[in-house]
Amino acid sequence: MTKANPWSTPMPDEQFEIMRDIIAAPSPVGLESAMTLGVLQPYFDSFMPSSWEMHQFVGNAGVVWDSHPGEDDRFSVMLVGHADKIRMQVRKIGSDGKVYVNSDSFLPCTLIGHEVTVFSENPDEPGAYRSLNGGTIEAMGAIHFSDPAQRTGDKGIRPNSLYLDLQVHGDNKADQIKRLGLKPGDPILLNRPIKRGFSPDTFYGAYLDNGLGCFVTAEVARLVAEAGDTQNIRVLYAIASHEEIGRFGSRVLAGEMAPDVLIAIDVNHDYVAAPGIGDRNMQPLEMGKGFTLTSGAIVSEQLNARIKRAAASEGIPMQIDVSGRDTGTDGMASVLASVDSAATSVGFPTRNMHTISESGHTGDVLAAIHALKATLLAMDQEEDLHHAFRTSHPRLDQTEPLSHQGFAKLDKKKGK
């Protein structure tokens, strides 16, 4: 009996728990080491060959696991996930005990009523952090006090109305908060670890963006190590910082390591399920139909061709995404760092991005993992990749003319 492919079967519980733990790591922008060192380092230590090395950096908590450390002349491929999460921040402590917050990259209306954790630096020990649970994000209080236009939906919630409610009561409410040592800038994260969803092979929760990319990077590393590692190419398994505020971390890693190839791994959108955008005629990416591969922007089409061939050889489902001037991911890292790399971006369709209820499909995630593993192992068999990438850019002046292909109905399974 033929064994089912990993991307067409439920993700095993052990693997799902690893994915959950990576995504759950408290790693807001600028404080990513809970994921990089707290979760991912022990996981890499459990499987990586003794010859690999982990690089750390001075200005950020990003890390790179290097399959061939010090071998700078070897053709190198960097896979990049980003550990940083969007977060809220303490903005002001009100006289009534309300802790007003910045909403960062969240829609204010998606935050109301949700439980959060505040991470606050100890004022008596700078550099040491405490955590506070038990509060929720609010803006209006009871419906009885809301503006009539808010009841009808004609008026939304202003970002500067959001506050953290710690249920403070009694005398000296502001002083009760101030004694906790909360201060402007303290990060706040949503409390919603991922869970398996109702529909088969789905999951939901906060911060799929981009713990998923970090999980995929780690799983590709594990599978390549289990396959005997690469013999010819140097693989740099990178976890970057500061993506959510401008992709600053990945451009530092690219500048430091100067990879020949850079592949970003990040969440994408399920455009089919996204409400209210039908008139935009977006590429119909959809959960459950495979990983996504970006075309356009600074993407290297000869790198994409290798990923397409590897996916096709394994029967791995794939969807093509379209970018204009910018991939919107760490795929831009090398060009932003002025490093000569062939680059692309790999992802998986998700719903409700930047909310507490992001959702995805484990089959798409596993498809990305196995497609990247197959790509690396196939590239490892090629001769002189330095020469191949420099001399094999597609030539549109050497195209094959197309003619009309007939009137028969397409076979949807074969696309012919």
SETOR-212824 format. One line per 3 residues: number of its first residue (from 1); their letters; for each residue x, y, z of C-alpha. Coordinates in pm, 1 decimal, always signed. Each point is the difference from the previous one (the first is absolute). Example, Ala and Ser with C-alpha at 12.3 -4.5 7.8 and 13.67 -1.06 7.14 Angstrom:
SETOR-212824
1	AS	+1230.0/-450.0/+780.0; +137.0/+344.0/-66.0
***
This chain:
SETOR-212824
1	MTK	+0.0/+0.0/+0.0; +138.5/+340.8/-98.8; +76.6/+225.4/+295.1
4	ANP	-193.0/+329.6/-2.8; +195.4/+320.4/-47.0; +50.9/+212.3/+315.0
7	WST	-179.4/+301.4/-151.1; -312.8/-204.4/-71.7; -33.1/-151.3/+348.4
10	PMP	-63.9/+154.9/+343.2; +303.2/+153.3/+166.9; +117.8/-231.2/+281.4
13	DEQ	-72.4/+123.2/+352.7; +369.5/+17.8/+92.9; +75.8/+221.2/-299.2
16	FEI	-308.7/+213.4/+65.1; +116.4/+57.0/+357.7; +338.3/+120.8/-125.3
19	MRD	-176.6/+238.6/-237.3; -222.8/+121.8/+285.4; +295.3/+59.2/+234.0
22	IIA	+191.9/+198.3/-262.1; -300.6/+216.4/-85.5; -83.0/+51.9/+369.9
25	APS	+345.3/+131.9/+96.7; -35.1/+359.1/+133.3; +209.9/+180.5/-258.5
28	PVG	-127.1/+352.6/-68.3; +200.8/+228.6/-227.5; +344.2/+58.7/+151.7
31	LES	-37.0/-276.3/+260.2; +17.2/-312.2/-215.0; +242.1/-216.0/+201.2
34	AMT	-282.5/-189.1/+173.0; -57.0/-166.1/-336.7; +352.2/-8.5/-139.5
37	LGV	+178.4/-116.5/+314.8; -283.4/-120.5/+221.7; -175.9/-232.0/-245.7
40	LQP	+192.7/-35.1/-325.8; +351.5/-45.1/+138.2; -93.6/-305.3/+210.4
43	YFD	-190.6/-141.8/-296.1; +294.0/+42.7/-239.1; +232.7/-147.7/+263.1
46	SFM	-216.5/-313.8/-0.7; +70.1/-88.1/-363.4; +275.0/+205.8/-160.5
49	PSS	+337.0/-156.6/-86.6; +291.1/+92.9/+225.7; +166.2/+177.1/-292.4
52	WEM	-273.9/+264.3/-18.3; +44.4/+329.8/+179.5; -241.8/+262.1/+131.5
55	HQF	+83.3/+364.7/-69.8; -124.9/+275.7/+229.1; +6.3/+376.0/-50.5
58	VGN	+68.4/+312.1/+203.3; -287.7/+227.2/-98.2; -288.1/-247.0/-22.9
61	AGV	-117.6/-338.4/+128.2; +4.5/-161.9/-343.7; +191.7/-325.9/-43.4
64	VWD	+138.6/-204.0/-288.5; +73.7/-372.6/+6.5; +283.3/-63.5/-245.2
67	SHP	+53.4/-340.0/-161.5; +357.2/+78.7/-109.1; +137.3/+274.7/+227.8
70	GED	+294.9/+198.4/-127.5; -22.7/-137.5/-355.0; -69.6/+332.0/-165.8
73	DRF	+93.9/-117.7/-349.9; -266.8/-271.6/+3.9; -329.0/+83.2/-179.7
76	SVM	-243.2/+103.9/+275.0; -377.4/-4.5/+35.9; -171.3/+192.7/+280.8
79	LVG	-352.2/-89.1/+116.3; -156.4/+279.7/+206.7; -292.9/+0.9/+238.9
82	HAD	-58.8/+294.5/+231.8; -52.8/-39.3/+373.2; -141.1/+342.5/+81.2
85	KIR	-372.4/+43.2/+64.2; -213.7/+307.6/-28.4; -85.3/+126.7/+344.2
88	MQV	-188.3/+264.8/+188.8; +192.3/+241.5/+221.2; -79.0/+186.5/+319.5
91	RKI	-52.9/+366.7/-93.1; -134.7/+175.0/+310.7; -130.1/-77.3/+348.4
94	GSD	-326.2/+184.9/+63.0; -106.4/+147.1/+332.0; -284.4/-252.5/+15.8
97	GKV	+234.8/-299.8/-33.0; -50.0/-58.1/-369.9; +322.0/-90.3/-183.2
100	YVN	-31.0/+151.7/-347.7; +174.8/-192.8/-275.1; +122.7/+30.5/-356.5
103	SDS	-159.5/-253.3/-231.7; +300.9/-27.9/-237.1; -100.2/-211.6/-304.3
106	FLP	-331.3/-126.3/+136.2; -339.5/+131.4/-104.9; -134.8/+149.1/+325.9
109	CTL	-338.0/-170.8/-40.6; +164.2/-346.0/+2.8; +152.5/+50.2/+344.5
112	IGH	-299.4/+75.9/+221.7; -48.4/-238.5/+290.8; +303.4/-217.6/-62.8
115	EVT	+232.3/-117.8/+274.6; +359.5/+115.8/-17.6; +335.3/-25.2/+174.2
118	VFS	+201.7/+309.6/+81.2; +379.7/-29.6/+6.2; +147.2/+272.6/+217.1
121	ENP	+361.5/+85.0/+71.2; +84.4/+0.7/+368.5; +74.1/+364.8/+92.2
124	DEP	+232.2/-121.7/+276.7; +189.6/-233.9/-232.5; +24.4/+138.7/-354.3
127	GAY	+17.0/-278.6/-255.4; -206.8/-243.1/+210.0; -366.1/-49.0/-90.1
130	RSL	-313.1/-104.0/+186.8; -333.3/-113.2/-145.7; -353.9/+91.5/+100.0
133	NGG	-313.6/-195.8/-88.8; -367.7/+51.6/+73.9; -76.4/+307.8/-207.7
136	TIE	-207.0/+56.3/-313.1; +3.3/+260.2/-276.2; -302.8/+228.4/+4.1
139	AMG	-112.1/+325.9/-160.3; -369.1/+70.8/+65.6; -108.4/-194.3/+304.2
142	AIH	-362.1/-110.6/-11.4; -215.5/+41.6/-309.5; -224.1/+221.4/+214.1
145	FSD	+262.2/+276.3/-7.2; +97.9/-25.7/-366.2; -62.2/+257.9/-268.1
148	PAQ	-318.2/-83.8/-196.6; +206.6/-7.7/-319.7; +215.9/-271.8/+152.9
151	RTG	-307.8/-210.6/+65.5; -99.2/+19.3/-366.1; +351.8/-57.2/-124.2
154	DKG	+25.6/+342.3/-164.8; +281.1/+99.4/+234.8; +303.7/-206.0/+95.4
157	IRP	+244.5/+1.6/+288.4; +281.4/+252.2/+7.1; +346.2/-140.3/+78.2
160	NSL	+52.9/+257.4/+274.9; -309.5/-130.9/+181.0; +152.7/-340.1/+74.9
163	YLD	+101.7/-74.3/+355.0; +107.4/-291.5/+215.9; -256.5/-67.2/+272.3
166	LQV	+152.1/-158.1/+310.5; -325.6/+21.4/+197.1; +154.4/+256.7/+234.1
169	HGD	-236.1/+134.6/+266.0; +15.6/+186.1/+329.5; +216.2/+298.0/+90.4
172	NKA	+300.5/+131.5/-193.1; -63.1/-199.7/-315.0; +287.8/+152.3/-200.3
175	DQI	+239.4/-60.3/+288.3; -105.5/-364.8/+13.2; +112.0/-31.6/-361.8
178	KRL	+316.0/+204.7/+42.8; +114.1/-223.9/+287.2; +8.4/-285.1/-250.5
181	GLK	+271.8/+184.2/-188.1; -185.7/+10.6/-330.8; +138.2/+267.1/-229.2
184	PGD	-52.1/+132.0/-353.0; +143.7/-236.7/-258.3; -58.9/-322.7/+192.5
187	PIL	-111.5/-263.0/-254.4; -334.3/-179.2/+19.7; -79.2/-330.0/-173.5
190	LNR	-327.6/-182.0/-59.7; -57.6/-321.7/+194.3; -112.5/-250.3/-262.9
193	PIK	+221.3/-306.2/-65.5; -95.7/-188.6/-314.9; -249.4/-286.3/+9.9
196	RGF	-116.8/-249.3/-258.2; -300.3/+134.7/-187.5; -344.7/-142.5/-66.1
199	SPD	+62.2/-82.4/-366.4; +249.3/-277.8/-79.7; +370.2/+93.7/+14.8
202	TFY	-65.9/+361.0/+101.4; +122.8/+198.9/+298.9; -59.0/+345.6/+141.3
205	GAY	+134.3/+248.1/+255.1; +218.6/+308.8/+20.9; +339.7/+67.5/-155.5
208	LDN	+14.2/-239.7/-290.9; +183.3/+303.2/-139.2; +268.2/-110.2/+13.1
211	GLG	+62.5/-280.9/+240.7; -106.0/-218.8/-291.0; +296.3/+112.7/-209.1
214	CFV	+234.7/-76.9/+289.6; -157.1/-343.6/+45.6; +40.4/-78.1/-370.6
217	TAE	+365.0/+111.6/+6.2; +68.5/-228.2/+296.4; -182.5/-296.7/-153.4
220	VAR	+186.2/+34.3/-329.5; +324.9/-0.5/+198.0; -105.5/-313.6/+187.2
223	LVA	-100.1/-189.0/-314.5; +317.9/+98.4/-185.4; +210.7/-107.1/+299.1
226	EAG	-186.1/-332.8/+16.4; +63.8/-48.9/-372.9; +374.7/+22.6/+60.6
229	DTQ	+42.8/+377.5/-36.4; +110.8/+184.5/-312.1; +342.4/-88.6/-133.7
232	NIR	+64.3/+283.2/-243.9; -211.5/+299.2/+94.9; +16.7/+195.7/+324.3
235	VLY	-344.5/+50.7/+152.7; -68.2/+288.5/+238.7; -316.7/-59.4/+202.7
238	AIA	-79.9/+353.7/+115.7; -251.0/+138.8/+247.8; -17.7/+377.8/-34.6
241	SHE	-118.4/+285.5/+218.6; -173.0/+332.3/-71.4; -195.3/-113.0/-308.1
244	EIG	-324.3/+159.4/+112.4; +152.2/+347.8/+14.1; +178.2/-4.9/-334.9
247	RFG	+187.2/-331.8/-47.9; +305.2/+145.6/+166.0; +119.8/-320.9/+165.4
250	SRV	+16.7/-213.4/-312.5; +191.7/+263.1/-193.2; +260.8/-2.3/+279.0
253	LAG	+25.9/-380.1/-19.6; +29.5/+14.9/-378.9; +261.6/+274.0/+26.1
256	EMA	+201.4/-199.3/+252.7; -24.6/-342.5/-167.5; -22.7/+106.6/-368.9
259	PDV	-193.8/-306.7/-127.1; -5.0/-87.9/-368.8; -368.0/-94.0/+29.6
262	LIA	-257.2/+133.3/+246.6; -343.0/-155.6/+48.4; -242.0/+175.9/+231.3
265	IDV	-264.8/-213.8/+171.0; -303.9/+197.2/+113.1; -376.6/-15.3/+22.3
268	NHD	-215.7/+91.3/-298.4; -371.4/+77.6/-44.2; -290.1/-223.8/-90.1
271	YVA	-143.4/+243.6/-255.1; -293.2/-226.8/-82.4; -135.1/+14.7/+356.9
274	APG	+91.6/+363.6/+71.6; -327.4/+194.0/+33.0; -82.3/+303.7/-210.5
277	IGD	+285.2/-15.8/-250.3; -163.6/-182.0/-289.1; +18.6/+308.1/-221.1
280	RNM	+378.1/+16.4/+40.4; +45.4/-311.4/-212.3; +279.9/-138.5/+215.0
283	QPL	+183.5/-318.5/-85.1; -227.4/-273.7/+142.8; +234.0/-138.2/+266.4
286	EMG	-185.8/-233.5/+232.6; +60.3/-193.5/+320.3; +45.5/-371.2/-54.9
289	KGF	+130.0/+21.7/-355.3; +372.4/+9.6/+61.5; +284.6/+235.0/+81.7
292	TLT	+40.5/+331.0/-182.3; +291.4/+121.5/-211.1; +41.0/+368.0/-79.8
295	SGA	+52.8/+131.1/-351.6; +84.7/+362.9/-76.5; +186.4/+273.5/+189.4
298	IVS	+368.5/-95.7/+43.5; -70.4/-373.3/-19.8; +250.5/-215.9/-188.7
301	EQL	-192.7/-199.2/-256.4; +281.5/-253.1/-37.6; -16.0/-64.1/+375.4
304	NAR	-377.6/-34.3/-29.5; +49.3/-248.7/-283.6; +207.0/-220.1/+229.8
307	IKR	-267.9/+6.8/+269.9; -270.6/-77.7/-257.6; +198.5/-294.9/-136.2
310	AAA	+64.7/-135.9/+349.5; -368.0/+30.5/+97.2; -114.4/-161.9/-325.5
313	SEG	+242.8/-289.9/+40.9; -149.8/-77.3/+342.2; -361.5/+71.7/-95.6
316	IPM	-18.7/+284.7/+253.0; -292.2/+241.4/-57.1; +101.3/+359.6/-70.5
319	QID	-172.9/+331.7/-68.4; +154.2/+304.4/-169.0; -30.0/+339.0/+168.1
322	VSG	+60.1/+332.2/-175.1; +195.9/+296.5/+134.6; +56.1/+339.6/-153.5
325	RDT	+285.2/+217.1/+122.9; +54.7/-180.0/+330.6; -50.0/-355.6/+125.2
328	GTD	-117.0/+137.2/+336.1; +223.6/-256.8/+171.4; +361.7/-57.6/+100.1
331	GMA	+52.6/-104.1/-362.1; +110.2/+361.4/-50.2; +278.9/-31.4/+259.3
334	SVL	+296.6/-44.4/-230.1; -83.6/+280.6/-240.2; -70.1/+230.8/+293.6
337	ASV	+339.6/-96.5/+142.9; +170.8/+46.7/-340.8; +91.6/-369.2/-15.9
340	DSA	-4.8/-188.0/-329.8; -239.8/-290.0/+62.8; -255.6/-189.1/-202.6
343	ATS	-314.2/+35.2/+210.5; -359.6/-108.7/+32.1; -275.9/-38.4/+256.5
346	VGF	-185.1/-317.0/+101.4; -316.0/+1.2/+208.6; -336.5/-152.3/+84.7
349	PTR	-347.9/+153.8/-24.2; -143.8/+110.3/+335.6; -315.7/+179.1/+104.5
352	NMH	-56.4/+293.5/+237.0; +363.5/+112.8/+5.1; +93.4/+228.4/+291.4
355	TIS	-295.4/-107.8/+212.3; -41.7/-233.5/+296.8; -158.1/-262.7/-226.2
358	ESG	+243.4/-48.0/-286.7; -53.1/-338.7/-159.9; +190.0/-228.2/-233.0
361	HTG	+19.8/-351.0/-143.9; +264.5/-246.8/+114.6; +16.2/-152.8/-348.3
364	DVL	+118.3/+331.2/-146.5; +265.7/+33.8/+269.7; +123.5/-355.4/-55.5
367	AAI	-0.2/+56.5/-376.3; +233.2/+298.0/+46.9; +229.6/-200.3/+228.2
370	HAL	+36.8/-290.5/-240.1; +28.1/+219.4/-310.4; +287.7/+193.8/+157.8
373	KAT	+169.9/-318.3/+114.1; -26.9/-141.9/-352.8; +132.1/+326.4/-146.3
376	LLA	+306.5/+4.1/+223.7; +83.2/-364.4/-65.7; -44.0/+46.4/-375.7
379	MDQ	+219.8/+310.4/-2.5; +259.8/-194.7/+196.3; +31.4/-233.6/-299.3
382	EED	+62.6/+278.0/-253.2; +348.3/+81.1/-123.3; +146.4/+350.4/+36.0
385	LHH	-304.1/+187.6/+123.9; +196.9/+324.6/+2.7; +41.7/-24.2/-377.2
388	AFR	-352.2/-134.8/-59.0; -174.4/+286.9/+177.8; +216.4/+265.0/-166.4
391	TSH	-47.3/-128.9/-351.4; -350.7/-145.3/-4.5; -224.0/+304.5/+30.4
394	PRL	-306.8/-53.9/-221.7; +31.1/+154.9/-347.2; -325.5/+147.4/-128.1
397	DQT	+161.8/+62.7/-336.9; +24.1/-377.1/-38.9; -360.8/-92.4/+56.4
400	EPL	-209.8/-268.9/-164.3; -302.1/+144.6/-185.7; -341.4/-99.4/+130.5
403	SHQ	-293.2/-80.9/-224.4; -368.4/-52.7/+70.3; -45.9/-319.9/+198.6
406	GFA	-352.8/-100.7/-100.8; -357.0/+14.8/+132.7; -22.0/-315.4/+211.2
409	KLD	-87.6/+35.3/+367.2; +297.9/-9.5/+233.3; +65.6/-306.7/+209.0
412	KKK	+12.6/+168.0/+341.3; +213.2/-272.7/+151.6; +266.6/+22.6/-267.1
415	GK	-45.6/+364.6/-97.5; -8.0/-102.6/-367.2
***
